Amino acid sequence: MGAAKLQLMESRSLLALADPMRMLVSDDIAIVGTLDFFTPIVDEPEVFGGIAAANALSDVYAMGAKPIFAMNIVGFPSNRLPPSVLARILKGGQEKCAEAKVSILGGHTVEDLEPKYGLAVIGVVHPKKVWRNNALRAGDSLILTKPIGTGILGTAQKKGLLEPGTRKQLEDTLLQLNKTAAEVAHAEAEVHAATDVTGFGLLGHLKEMLTPEDSEPAAKRARQGNGESRFLCAVISAQAVPLLPQAKDLAGNDQCVPGGSLNNLKLVEPTTCFPKGISREMKLLLADAQTSGGLLLAVPGDGSKLVAALQKAGLPRTARIGEVREATQGATIVVEP
């Protein structure tokens, strides 16, 4: 799915801080909301339902919040597919929400030309413990909790180019909730900023983290004591970024690269420094449009304690992929070999 379309369809908000008089439940509870849905990326209806649910829940976890209930959003071609297919999609979503301990309270279905499924999710969080996606600090380590490459592998799967073991790892990654990642991060680290890596790819979401809403420059400014304006930039180690199997090989096959990933790369190239040692395949992977991606967390220090805790909790591909630095000028993101 293209980045432009994702931008229209993805929505998340911190409702509590928009209007504290009306949205704050109490001094200790704020409400967050998110909505996400998309077309099938796998053939099995139950698996598609589970992936769509995990993807929709992810935005709430990325805000440091706990999802408490959800509503189904469905588009379905009843003239082309039997009701049993819809029932299986909803079953997959229900099972994934049950795993997350989230109740589905209902939903809405409309006639559509192709199946679409997702959730509107409501969660709660302490107003002072919200994870924002634009609060990076110099010296932060960047921690990624899932491997990337789902966009390219998903496209390759439709063309029958995935090995059976790779297909299983792809589905497992897509179905994995970010619940554990969020809970462990809350317990083990002071999270300065967070996002989930989805439609805009790793570099696109990282660029978003470096661009506050109230700032015109393409990078976040830090005012120094001597009055000199400085910027924050993110430095990423390409070899440290965890990849799904076959991802790098398939990135070299143009028919496996989604249009959204190509659009993402065009979007980030003007403010990203790629040295000569970074291949086109790696550039595409770093910009690959993800579905149900991992959390990208900015934490103080070297992040080693958090990485170890996340790996111990069952997220073995978690990795420190880079850091945030001060810079007087230059690219927003620097990718090192």
Secondary structure, DSSP 8 states (H G I E B T S, - for coil): --HHHHHHH-EEE-HHHH-HHHH-SBTTBEEEEEEEEE--SSS-HHHHHHHHHHHHHHHHHHTT-EEEEEEEEEEE-TTTS-HHHHHHHHHHHHHHHHHTT-EEEEEEEEE-SS-EEEEEEEEEE-TTS---SS---TT-EEEE-S-B-HHHHHHHHHTT---HHHHHHHHHHHH--SHHHHHHHHHH---SEEEE--TTHHHHHHHHHTS-TT--SSS-EEE-TTS-EEEEEEEEEGGGS-B-TTHHHHTTSGGGS-HHHHHHHHHHGGGEE--TTS-HHHHHHHT---SS--EEEEESTT-HHHHHHHHHTT-TT-EEEEEEEEESSS-SEEEE-
